[in-house]
Amino acid sequence: MTPVDISHRLIRLFDRALLPAGLILFAYQAVMVWYSLHGALLHYLTHLALVLCLGAILVGATAGDAKTPLGRTVSLIVAGAGLAAAIACGIYFYGEAENLEIIQPFIETPTMVMGIVLVLTVLAIAWRVWGAGLALICGTAALYFAYGHLLPEPLTTSSQPGNVVVSFLAGIGGPRGVLSYAPLSADVIFLLLVFGGLMHGCKVIDMFAEIGGAIGNLFRGGVAFSAIAASTLIGMVTGQAVSNIALSGIMTIPTMKRNGFTAEQAGAVEILASTGSQLLPPIMGLGAFLMAVILGVSYIEIVLAALIPGIMYLIAVTIGVYAMICRSDSIPHVRVEVDWTKVRWIAPSFIASFTVLLVLLYMRYSPAMAGFWGIALLIAGTVLRPAEHRPTISEFLHGLREGIVTAVQLALILAAIGIVVQTLTTTGTGVALGRAVGMAAGGSLWIGLVVGMVVSLIIGMGLPTPAAYALIAIVVVPALVDVGLSALQANMFGFYFAIFSALTPPIAVGVLTAVRISGGSFLGTAWECLKLGGICFAVPYVFVIVHGFLDFENTTSETFVAFAAFAATTVMMAGATYGAFSRRLVPVERGLFALAGPVSLVAYLATGWTVLGLIGPAALALWIAFSRRRSTPAPLSYRP
């Protein structure tokens, strides 16, 4: 048997083991909703050990995706060694937990060795699942914790004994290091993400696609609007931009290309829609759960705070797509057949489960409890459908597997980024970096916001949103609080740009994902993203200046004025960017659009004068009235 045959057999073995192992983790999490099998620390240790086991199996199952034989071999080695190490560490730390909780950080050599193995296992599996960037950052942080005292000023840190370093990084005796966010993973997000995966297995995603198609039938270039609707609806229950681009982009990007959009335009529409879905309930994104933990509030409070900014983002993207279509003469009005019977039969199970999930969250039940009942009602409603609208067992299990895999992937991020967070907090480096950001702001709110945006985008380059936000919350958020923002405003501002870092060059992971599907150029797609979503950069500035935007339950007249000003500015910026809005704009109109909207919005935000906020909407209304009275150019031609 050749080495290639052996590797293929191992990959098949890991692939077959993935679902059974995932079901064990799912069953454990479901049982823990109702029964406490052991104490909190043992629960988090068990959860981490099972996540690492499943992560190692996932690495082995996906080893065939490696681009080179060497990459496939490395993945299989990491999978085998990681699985063995995860089992060994899980058994050891579970058995010694009570004793270690008492004696830490004065641990002995065997415990230090097992602690190092645990940290290396987390880093190795995260490397193969999330790429070298995340593992490199986390590994560097671990080395800095241990050997930072050897560096010259201003990088040096105080010297720490080896047992203290290992105790903190390996989470020995408490939820820190790799266990820092284990409560978030185990008690909050796991079952919610499984619920999102089951949306696929129970054909709810198919219903979303039909609804998106119906919306797209209303307008020329409607496939883009249907892509926005479908990708946003899908992303609302997956909470991940990159995976959502890969999932829905396979359907939406080729469809848009077939209907007159360039590869770069199609990729940009999908990227912006999938990225913005992280601002909308019920899942939003793992960063939102992190925010709830950091602020010490319930998750539903974060959901309500993000609701208006999320709507603003979607409006901006939709208006931008409309302007893009108005500019093109190669995009036809294509209608698709919508299967309303499918919608009628699938909608009840989705609405019932989704409503109960939101109600339970609003009533302050635990997210795990809400996720459990959401899953139960979704499955029950699916079983009651006619046979032609029920998923096959294979489809159902595939959706369950995808949900579990997503939950494990995010749990791995939390375990890995816990190393960085622990290093920054224990060494004081996070405080020093935050102080540097604050000094750069010079006490000015506006300068602080701009500096915070730039630093957030730099931190987020190449990192998944949760990891980027976790670092931004330590480095940037305190500086924003110092210049006058509330804790919620500062964290929401940082979270927004952690999301946006997925589509800003030079390391735009969202763009890279879309380009693989569209076949377009990286820089061309990034440029189309900037054109389409450029105005979206104004959203966080609006919601931190106008306080009512983050207080959905207590909106004021000021909120509506700011909303109108932002909407008018979005129309003007989109028209100026694409040179068309409803019709082609003459150069003078385009110049006025480029100036009037942004200037009036910035003036309103800087002064708070209501009359300035109304200038943009008034100017837009006058332009619309004038356009209707004057003779308009010939309509744009397009293919029937």
C-alpha positions as CSV (number, residue, x, y, z in Angstrom):
1,M,0.0,0.0,0.0
2,T,1.4,3.3,-1.1
3,P,1.6,6.4,1.2
4,V,-1.1,8.0,-0.9
5,D,-3.4,5.1,-0.3
6,I,-2.7,5.3,3.4
7,S,-3.5,9.0,3.5
8,H,-6.7,8.6,1.6
9,R,-7.8,5.8,4.0
10,L,-7.0,8.0,7.0
11,I,-8.9,10.9,5.5
12,R,-12.0,8.7,5.0
13,L,-11.7,7.3,8.5
14,F,-11.6,10.8,10.0
15,D,-14.5,11.9,7.8
16,R,-16.6,9.0,9.0
17,A,-15.8,9.7,12.6
18,L,-16.7,13.4,12.4
19,L,-20.5,13.1,12.7
20,P,-20.5,10.5,15.5
21,A,-18.0,12.5,17.5
22,G,-20.0,15.6,16.9
23,L,-23.2,13.9,18.1
24,I,-21.4,13.0,21.3
25,L,-20.5,16.7,21.9
26,F,-24.0,17.8,20.9
27,A,-25.6,15.3,23.3
28,Y,-23.3,16.4,26.1
29,Q,-24.2,20.0,25.6
30,A,-27.9,19.3,25.4
31,V,-27.8,17.3,28.6
32,M,-25.9,20.0,30.4
33,V,-28.8,22.4,29.7
34,W,-31.0,20.4,32.1
35,Y,-28.6,18.5,34.4
36,S,-25.4,19.5,36.0
37,L,-23.2,16.5,35.6
38,H,-20.3,18.1,37.4
39,G,-18.9,21.5,38.5
40,A,-18.3,24.5,36.3
41,L,-14.6,24.0,35.9
42,L,-15.0,20.3,35.0
43,H,-17.7,21.3,32.6
44,Y,-15.4,23.7,30.8
45,L,-12.5,21.2,30.8
46,T,-14.8,18.6,29.3
47,H,-16.1,21.0,26.7
48,L,-12.6,22.0,25.6
49,A,-11.3,18.5,25.5
50,L,-14.3,17.4,23.3
51,V,-13.9,20.5,21.1
52,L,-10.2,19.7,20.6
53,C,-11.0,16.1,19.8
54,L,-13.5,17.1,17.2
55,G,-11.2,19.8,15.9
56,A,-8.5,17.2,15.4
57,I,-10.9,14.9,13.6
58,L,-12.0,17.9,11.4
59,V,-8.4,18.6,10.5
60,G,-8.0,15.0,9.4
61,A,-11.3,14.9,7.5
62,T,-10.4,18.0,5.5
63,A,-6.7,17.0,4.9
64,G,-7.6,16.2,1.3
65,D,-8.3,19.9,0.7
66,A,-4.6,20.7,1.1
67,K,-3.0,22.0,-2.1
68,T,0.1,19.9,-1.8
69,P,1.0,16.4,-0.6
70,L,3.1,17.9,2.1
71,G,0.1,19.9,3.4
72,R,-2.0,16.8,3.4
73,T,0.6,14.9,5.4
74,V,1.0,17.7,7.9
75,S,-2.7,17.9,8.4
76,L,-2.9,14.2,9.1
77,I,0.0,14.3,11.5
78,V,-1.6,17.2,13.4
79,A,-5.0,15.4,13.4
80,G,-3.5,12.2,14.9
81,A,-1.2,13.9,17.4
82,G,-3.9,16.4,18.3
83,L,-6.5,13.8,18.9
84,A,-4.2,11.8,21.2
85,A,-3.0,14.9,23.0
86,A,-6.6,16.2,23.5
87,I,-7.7,12.8,25.0
88,A,-4.6,12.6,27.2
89,C,-5.0,16.2,28.5
90,G,-8.7,15.9,29.0
91,I,-8.3,12.8,31.1
92,Y,-5.4,14.2,33.1
93,F,-6.8,17.6,33.9
94,Y,-10.3,16.2,34.7
95,G,-8.8,13.7,37.2
96,E,-6.5,16.3,38.8
97,A,-8.8,19.3,38.6
98,E,-9.7,19.5,42.3
99,N,-6.1,19.2,43.4
100,L,-4.8,21.7,40.8
101,E,-7.5,24.2,41.8
102,I,-6.0,24.3,45.2
103,I,-2.2,24.2,44.5
104,Q,-2.0,26.4,41.3
105,P,0.2,28.1,40.3
106,F,2.6,26.0,42.3
107,I,2.3,23.1,39.9
108,E,4.8,20.3,39.5
109,T,6.7,19.2,36.4
110,P,4.2,16.6,35.1
111,T,1.4,19.2,35.2
112,M,3.6,21.8,33.5
113,V,4.4,19.3,30.7
114,M,0.7,18.5,30.2
115,G,-0.2,22.2,30.3
116,I,2.4,22.9,27.6
117,V,1.0,20.0,25.5
118,L,-2.5,21.5,25.9
119,V,-1.5,25.0,24.7
120,L,0.5,23.5,21.8
121,T,-2.5,21.3,20.8
122,V,-4.8,24.4,20.7
123,L,-2.3,26.3,18.6
124,A,-1.7,23.4,16.2
125,I,-5.4,22.6,15.6
126,A,-6.3,26.3,15.3
127,W,-3.4,26.6,12.7
128,R,-4.9,23.9,10.5
129,V,-8.5,25.0,10.9
130,W,-8.0,28.8,10.7
131,G,-4.7,29.3,9.1
132,A,-1.2,30.4,10.1
133,G,-2.1,34.0,10.9
134,L,-4.2,33.2,14.0
135,A,-1.8,30.6,15.2
136,L,1.2,32.8,14.7
137,I,-0.3,35.7,16.7
138,C,-1.4,33.4,19.5
139,G,1.9,31.5,19.6
140,T,3.9,34.8,19.6
141,A,1.8,36.0,22.5
142,A,2.6,32.8,24.5
143,L,6.3,33.3,23.9
144,Y,6.0,36.9,24.8
145,F,4.4,36.0,28.1
146,A,7.2,33.5,28.9
147,Y,10.2,35.5,27.5
148,G,9.1,39.1,27.2
149,H,11.4,40.1,30.1
150,L,14.4,39.4,27.8
151,L,13.4,42.1,25.4
152,P,14.6,45.7,25.6
153,E,12.5,48.7,26.6
154,P,9.7,49.5,25.8
155,L,8.9,45.9,24.9
156,T,10.1,44.3,28.1
157,T,7.8,42.7,30.7
158,S,8.3,41.6,34.2
159,S,9.8,38.1,34.6
160,Q,7.3,35.3,35.5
161,P,8.2,31.8,36.9
162,G,7.6,29.0,34.4
163,N,4.8,27.4,36.5
164,V,2.9,30.7,36.6
165,V,3.1,31.1,32.8
166,V,1.9,27.6,32.2
167,S,-0.8,27.8,34.8
168,F,-2.2,31.0,33.3
169,L,-2.0,30.0,29.6
170,A,-3.3,26.4,30.1
171,G,-6.2,27.5,32.3
172,I,-5.0,25.4,35.2
173,G,-7.2,25.9,38.2
174,G,-9.5,28.5,36.6
175,P,-11.2,29.8,33.5
176,R,-8.2,31.7,32.0
177,G,-5.8,31.2,29.1
178,V,-7.3,28.6,26.8
179,L,-10.3,28.4,29.1
180,S,-10.9,32.2,29.2
181,Y,-13.9,32.0,26.9
182,A,-14.9,28.4,27.5
183,P,-18.0,29.6,29.5
184,L,-19.0,31.6,26.4
185,S,-18.5,28.7,24.1
186,A,-20.1,26.0,26.3
187,D,-22.9,27.9,27.9
188,V,-23.9,30.5,25.2
189,I,-23.1,29.9,21.6
190,F,-22.8,26.2,21.0
191,L,-26.5,25.2,20.7
192,L,-27.4,28.5,19.0
193,L,-24.9,27.7,16.2
194,V,-26.2,24.2,16.0
195,F,-29.6,25.7,15.5
196,G,-28.2,27.8,12.6
197,G,-26.7,24.6,11.1
198,L,-30.0,22.9,11.3
199,M,-31.6,25.7,9.3
200,H,-29.7,24.1,6.4
201,G,-30.6,20.6,7.2
202,C,-34.3,21.4,7.6
203,K,-34.5,23.3,4.3
204,V,-35.1,26.7,5.8
205,I,-32.2,28.1,3.7
206,D,-34.1,26.9,0.6
207,M,-37.1,29.0,1.8
208,F,-34.8,32.0,2.2
209,A,-33.6,31.6,-1.4
210,E,-37.2,31.6,-2.6
211,I,-38.0,34.8,-0.7
212,G,-34.9,36.4,-2.1
213,G,-36.0,35.4,-5.6
214,A,-39.4,37.0,-5.0
215,I,-37.7,40.3,-3.9
216,G,-35.4,40.2,-6.9
217,N,-38.4,39.9,-9.3
218,L,-39.5,43.4,-8.4
219,F,-36.5,45.3,-9.9
220,R,-34.1,45.3,-12.8
221,G,-30.9,43.5,-11.7
222,G,-33.1,41.8,-9.1
223,V,-30.7,38.9,-8.7
224,A,-28.5,41.2,-6.7
225,F,-31.3,42.2,-4.4
226,S,-32.3,38.6,-4.0
227,A,-28.6,37.8,-3.2
228,I,-28.7,40.5,-0.5
229,A,-31.9,39.2,1.0
230,A,-30.9,35.5,0.9
231,S,-27.3,36.0,2.1
232,T,-28.5,38.3,4.9
233,L,-31.2,35.9,6.0
234,I,-28.7,33.0,5.9
235,G,-26.1,35.0,7.7
236,M,-28.5,36.0,10.5
237,V,-28.6,32.3,11.7
238,T,-24.9,31.4,10.9
239,G,-23.2,34.5,12.3
240,Q,-20.1,34.1,10.2
241,A,-19.1,36.3,7.2
242,V,-16.5,34.0,5.5
243,S,-18.4,30.8,5.8
244,N,-21.6,32.6,4.7
245,I,-19.8,33.9,1.6
246,A,-18.7,30.4,0.8
247,L,-22.1,28.9,1.5
248,S,-24.5,31.4,-0.2
249,G,-21.9,32.7,-2.7
250,I,-21.9,29.4,-4.5
251,M,-25.5,30.1,-5.6
252,T,-25.6,33.9,-5.8
253,I,-22.3,34.9,-7.4
254,P,-22.6,32.7,-10.6
255,T,-26.3,33.8,-10.9
256,M,-25.3,37.5,-10.8
257,K,-22.5,36.9,-13.4
258,R,-25.0,35.2,-15.7
259,N,-27.2,38.2,-15.5
260,G,-24.8,41.0,-16.5
261,F,-22.8,41.7,-13.3
262,T,-19.0,41.5,-13.6
263,A,-17.2,39.0,-11.5
264,E,-15.9,41.7,-9.2
265,Q,-19.4,43.3,-8.8
266,A,-21.0,40.0,-8.0
267,G,-18.3,39.2,-5.5
268,A,-18.7,42.6,-3.8
269,V,-22.5,42.3,-3.5
270,E,-22.1,38.9,-1.8
271,I,-19.3,40.1,0.5
272,L,-21.2,43.2,1.7
273,A,-24.4,41.2,2.3
274,S,-22.7,38.4,4.2
275,T,-20.6,40.8,6.2
276,G,-23.5,42.9,7.3
277,S,-25.5,39.8,8.5
278,Q,-23.2,39.8,11.6
279,L,-25.0,43.0,12.7
280,L,-28.4,41.4,12.7
281,P,-30.1,39.0,15.2
282,P,-30.5,36.3,16.3
283,I,-26.8,35.1,16.0
284,M,-25.1,38.3,14.8
285,G,-21.7,36.9,15.3
286,L,-19.5,35.5,18.0
287,G,-18.2,39.0,18.7
288,A,-21.6,40.1,19.9
289,F,-21.6,37.3,22.5
290,L,-18.1,38.4,23.5
291,M,-19.4,41.9,23.9
292,A,-22.2,40.8,26.2
293,V,-19.6,39.0,28.4
294,I,-17.3,42.0,28.4
295,L,-20.0,44.4,29.3
296,G,-21.7,42.1,31.7
297,V,-25.1,42.4,30.1
298,S,-27.5,40.0,28.5
299,Y,-27.1,39.1,24.9
300,I,-30.6,40.4,24.0
301,E,-29.4,43.9,25.0
302,I,-26.6,43.7,22.5
303,V,-29.1,42.5,19.8
304,L,-31.4,45.5,20.5
305,A,-28.5,47.9,20.4
306,A,-27.3,46.6,17.1
307,L,-30.7,46.6,15.4
308,I,-30.8,50.1,14.0
309,P,-27.1,50.1,12.9
310,G,-27.8,46.8,11.2
311,I,-30.8,48.2,9.3
312,M,-28.7,51.3,8.4
313,Y,-26.0,49.1,6.9
314,L,-28.5,47.1,4.9
315,I,-30.1,50.2,3.5
316,A,-26.7,51.6,2.5
317,V,-25.7,48.4,0.7
318,T,-29.1,48.1,-1.1
319,I,-29.0,51.8,-2.2
320,G,-25.4,51.2,-3.5
321,V,-26.5,48.2,-5.5
322,Y,-29.4,50.1,-7.0
323,A,-26.9,52.9,-8.1
324,M,-24.6,50.2,-9.5
325,I,-27.4,48.8,-11.6
326,C,-28.6,52.2,-12.8
327,R,-25.0,52.8,-14.1
328,S,-24.9,49.6,-16.1
329,D,-26.7,49.0,-19.4
330,S,-25.9,45.3,-19.5
331,I,-28.0,44.1,-16.6
332,P,-31.5,42.9,-17.6
333,H,-34.7,42.5,-15.7
334,V,-34.9,38.7,-15.2
335,R,-37.7,37.0,-13.4
336,V,-37.4,33.7,-11.6
337,E,-40.2,31.2,-10.7
338,V,-40.9,31.3,-7.0
339,D,-42.1,28.1,-5.3
340,W,-44.6,29.6,-2.8
341,T,-45.8,26.2,-1.8
342,K,-42.3,25.5,-0.4
343,V,-42.4,28.8,1.5
344,R,-45.9,28.1,3.0
345,W,-44.8,24.7,4.3
346,I,-41.4,25.6,5.6
347,A,-42.1,29.0,7.1
348,P,-44.2,27.7,10.1
349,S,-41.4,25.6,11.5
350,F,-38.9,28.5,11.1
351,I,-41.2,31.2,12.5
352,A,-42.2,29.1,15.5
353,S,-38.7,28.1,16.4
354,F,-37.2,31.5,15.6
355,T,-39.9,33.3,17.7
356,V,-39.5,31.1,20.7
357,L,-35.7,31.5,20.5
358,L,-36.0,35.3,20.5
359,V,-38.7,35.4,23.2
360,L,-36.6,33.2,25.5
361,L,-33.6,35.4,25.0
362,Y,-35.7,38.5,25.6
363,M,-37.0,36.9,28.8
364,R,-33.4,36.5,29.9
365,Y,-33.3,32.7,29.7
366,S,-29.8,31.4,29.0
367,P,-28.8,31.2,25.3
368,A,-28.2,27.5,25.7
369,M,-31.9,27.0,26.8
370,A,-33.1,29.2,24.0
371,G,-31.0,27.3,21.5
372,F,-32.3,23.9,22.9
373,W,-36.0,24.9,22.4
374,G,-35.3,26.4,19.1
375,I,-33.7,23.2,17.9
376,A,-36.5,21.1,19.3
377,L,-39.3,23.2,17.7
378,L,-37.5,23.3,14.4
379,I,-37.2,19.5,14.3
380,A,-40.8,19.1,15.4
381,G,-42.1,21.5,12.8
382,T,-40.0,19.8,10.1
383,V,-41.4,16.4,10.9
384,L,-45.0,17.7,10.4
385,R,-44.4,18.9,6.9
386,P,-45.5,16.9,3.8
387,A,-42.9,14.4,2.6
388,E,-41.9,16.4,-0.4
389,H,-40.9,19.3,1.9
390,R,-39.2,17.3,4.6
391,P,-35.4,16.8,4.4
392,T,-34.0,13.4,3.9
393,I,-32.1,11.9,6.9
394,S,-28.9,12.5,5.0
395,E,-29.8,16.2,4.5
396,F,-30.8,16.6,8.1
397,L,-27.6,15.0,9.4
398,H,-25.5,17.1,7.0
399,G,-27.1,20.3,8.5
400,L,-26.5,19.0,12.0
401,R,-22.9,18.3,11.2
402,E,-22.4,21.7,9.7
403,G,-23.8,23.4,12.8
404,I,-21.6,21.4,15.1
405,V,-18.5,22.0,12.9
406,T,-19.2,25.7,13.0
407,A,-19.6,25.7,16.7
408,V,-16.3,23.8,17.1
409,Q,-14.5,26.1,14.7
410,L,-15.5,29.2,16.8
411,A,-14.7,27.4,20.0
412,L,-11.2,26.9,18.7
413,I,-10.9,30.6,18.0
414,L,-12.0,31.3,21.6
415,A,-9.5,28.9,23.0
416,A,-6.6,30.3,20.9
417,I,-7.4,33.9,21.4
418,G,-7.6,33.3,25.1
419,I,-3.9,32.9,25.0
420,V,-3.5,36.4,23.6
421,V,-6.0,38.0,25.9
422,Q,-4.3,36.4,28.9
423,T,-0.9,37.7,27.8
424,L,-2.1,41.2,27.2
425,T,-3.9,41.4,30.6
426,T,-1.4,39.7,32.8
427,T,1.7,41.5,31.4
428,G,-0.1,44.8,31.2
429,T,0.8,45.1,27.5
430,G,-2.9,45.6,26.6
431,V,-3.1,48.6,28.9
432,A,0.1,50.1,27.4
433,L,-1.2,49.7,23.9
434,G,-4.5,51.2,24.9
435,R,-2.7,54.1,26.4
436,A,-0.7,54.6,23.2
437,V,-4.0,54.8,21.2
438,G,-5.4,57.3,23.7
439,M,-2.3,59.4,23.4
440,A,-2.6,59.4,19.6
441,A,-6.2,60.7,20.0
442,G,-5.0,63.6,22.2
443,G,-8.3,63.7,24.1
444,S,-10.2,64.5,20.9
445,L,-13.3,62.5,20.2
446,W,-13.1,62.8,16.5
447,I,-9.4,62.0,16.3
448,G,-10.0,59.1,18.7
449,L,-12.7,57.6,16.4
450,V,-10.5,57.9,13.4
451,V,-7.4,56.4,15.2
452,G,-9.6,53.7,16.7
453,M,-11.0,52.8,13.2
454,V,-7.5,52.6,11.7
455,V,-6.1,50.5,14.6
456,S,-9.1,48.2,14.5
457,L,-8.8,47.6,10.8
458,I,-5.0,46.8,11.3
459,I,-5.6,44.5,14.2
460,G,-8.3,42.7,12.2
461,M,-6.3,42.0,9.1
462,G,-6.4,38.3,8.4
463,L,-8.2,37.4,11.7
464,P,-11.7,36.0,12.1
465,T,-14.1,38.6,13.5
466,P,-14.3,37.2,17.0
467,A,-10.5,37.1,17.4
468,A,-10.2,40.6,15.9
469,Y,-12.9,42.0,18.3
470,A,-11.3,40.3,21.3
471,L,-8.1,42.2,20.7
472,I,-9.8,45.4,19.8
473,A,-11.8,45.3,23.1
474,I,-8.5,45.3,25.0
475,V,-6.4,47.7,22.8
476,V,-8.9,50.2,21.3
477,V,-12.0,50.2,23.4
478,P,-10.5,51.7,26.6
479,A,-9.0,54.6,24.6
480,L,-12.5,55.3,23.1
481,V,-14.0,55.3,26.5
482,D,-11.3,57.8,27.6
483,V,-12.3,60.2,24.9
484,G,-16.0,60.2,26.0
485,L,-17.8,57.2,24.6
486,S,-19.9,54.9,26.8
487,A,-18.7,51.3,27.2
488,L,-21.5,50.1,24.8
489,Q,-20.7,52.7,22.2
490,A,-17.0,52.0,22.3
491,N,-17.4,48.2,22.1
492,M,-20.0,48.5,19.3
493,F,-17.7,50.8,17.3
494,G,-14.8,48.3,17.7
495,F,-17.1,45.3,16.8
496,Y,-18.2,47.1,13.6
497,F,-14.7,47.6,12.3
498,A,-13.7,44.1,13.4
499,I,-16.4,42.9,11.0
500,F,-15.2,45.3,8.3
501,S,-11.6,44.1,8.5
502,A,-12.7,41.0,6.6
503,L,-13.1,43.1,3.4
504,T,-10.3,45.7,3.7
505,P,-7.0,45.0,2.0
506,P,-4.2,43.9,2.1
507,I,-5.5,40.8,3.9
508,A,-9.2,40.7,3.1
509,V,-10.3,37.1,3.9
510,G,-13.8,37.8,2.8
511,V,-12.6,39.1,-0.6
512,L,-10.3,36.1,-1.0
513,T,-13.2,33.7,-0.4
514,A,-15.4,35.5,-2.9
515,V,-12.7,35.6,-5.5
516,R,-12.3,31.8,-5.4
517,I,-15.9,31.5,-6.4
518,S,-16.3,34.5,-8.9
519,G,-13.0,34.1,-10.7
520,G,-12.5,37.9,-10.4
521,S,-9.4,39.8,-9.4
522,F,-8.6,40.4,-5.8
523,L,-7.9,44.1,-6.2
524,G,-10.9,44.6,-8.5
525,T,-13.2,43.0,-6.0
526,A,-11.8,45.0,-3.1
527,W,-12.3,48.2,-5.1
528,E,-15.9,47.3,-5.9
529,C,-16.4,46.5,-2.1
530,L,-15.0,50.0,-1.3
531,K,-17.3,51.7,-3.9
532,L,-20.4,49.7,-2.8
533,G,-19.8,49.8,1.0
534,G,-17.8,53.0,1.4
535,I,-20.7,54.9,2.9
536,C,-21.1,52.0,5.4
537,F,-17.9,53.3,7.1
538,A,-20.1,56.3,8.3
539,V,-22.5,54.0,10.2
540,P,-20.4,53.6,13.4
541,Y,-19.7,57.4,13.5
542,V,-23.4,58.0,13.4
543,F,-24.4,55.6,16.1
544,V,-21.7,56.8,18.5
545,I,-22.6,60.5,18.1
546,V,-26.4,60.1,18.0
547,H,-27.0,58.1,21.2
548,G,-30.5,57.0,20.3
549,F,-29.2,54.6,17.7
550,L,-28.0,52.1,20.3
551,D,-31.1,52.5,22.4
552,F,-33.8,50.9,20.2
553,E,-36.4,50.9,23.0
554,N,-36.1,54.7,23.6
555,T,-35.7,56.3,20.2
556,T,-36.2,60.0,19.9
557,S,-36.9,62.6,17.2
558,E,-33.1,63.1,17.0
559,T,-32.7,59.5,16.0
560,F,-35.2,59.9,13.1
561,V,-33.5,63.1,11.9
562,A,-30.1,61.3,11.9
563,F,-31.5,58.3,10.2
564,A,-33.0,60.5,7.4
565,A,-29.7,62.4,7.1
566,F,-27.8,59.2,6.8
567,A,-30.2,57.7,4.2
568,A,-30.0,60.9,2.1
569,T,-26.2,60.9,2.3
570,T,-26.2,57.3,1.2
571,V,-28.2,58.1,-1.9
572,M,-26.0,61.0,-2.7
573,M,-22.7,59.1,-2.2
574,A,-24.0,56.2,-4.2
575,G,-25.0,58.5,-7.0
576,A,-21.7,60.3,-6.9
577,T,-19.7,57.0,-6.8
578,Y,-21.5,55.4,-9.8
579,G,-22.6,58.5,-11.6
580,A,-26.2,57.4,-11.7
581,F,-29.2,57.1,-9.6
582,S,-32.5,56.4,-11.3
583,R,-30.8,57.9,-14.3
584,R,-27.3,59.0,-15.4
585,L,-26.1,62.1,-13.6
586,V,-24.5,65.0,-15.4
587,P,-21.1,66.1,-14.0
588,V,-22.5,69.0,-12.0
589,E,-25.1,66.8,-10.3
590,R,-22.4,64.2,-9.5
591,G,-20.2,66.9,-8.0
592,L,-23.0,68.3,-5.9
593,F,-24.0,64.8,-4.7
594,A,-20.4,64.2,-3.6
595,L,-20.3,67.4,-1.6
596,A,-23.8,68.0,-0.3
597,G,-24.5,64.7,1.4
598,P,-21.2,64.1,3.3
599,V,-20.8,67.8,4.3
600,S,-24.3,68.1,5.7
601,L,-24.0,64.8,7.6
602,V,-20.6,65.6,9.1
603,A,-21.8,69.1,10.0
604,Y,-24.8,67.7,11.7
605,L,-22.8,65.1,13.6
606,A,-20.2,67.7,14.7
607,T,-22.7,70.3,15.9
608,G,-25.9,68.4,16.7
609,W,-27.9,71.1,15.0
610,T,-31.1,69.6,13.7
611,V,-31.4,72.0,10.8
612,L,-28.1,70.8,9.4
613,G,-29.3,67.2,9.6
614,L,-32.3,68.1,7.5
615,I,-30.2,69.8,4.7
616,G,-29.3,66.5,3.1
617,P,-32.9,65.1,2.9
618,A,-34.2,68.5,1.8
619,A,-31.6,68.7,-1.0
620,L,-32.4,65.2,-2.1
621,A,-36.1,66.0,-2.2
622,L,-35.5,69.1,-4.3
623,W,-33.4,67.1,-6.7
624,I,-36.1,64.5,-7.1
625,A,-38.7,67.1,-7.8
626,F,-36.5,68.9,-10.3
627,S,-35.6,65.7,-12.0
628,R,-39.3,64.9,-12.6
629,R,-40.0,68.2,-14.2
630,R,-37.0,68.4,-16.5
631,S,-36.7,66.3,-19.6
632,T,-34.8,63.2,-18.7
633,P,-32.3,61.4,-20.9
634,A,-33.3,58.4,-22.9
635,P,-33.8,55.3,-20.7
636,L,-30.8,53.0,-20.3
637,S,-30.9,50.1,-22.7
638,Y,-30.6,46.6,-21.5
639,R,-31.1,43.2,-22.8
640,P,-34.7,41.8,-22.6
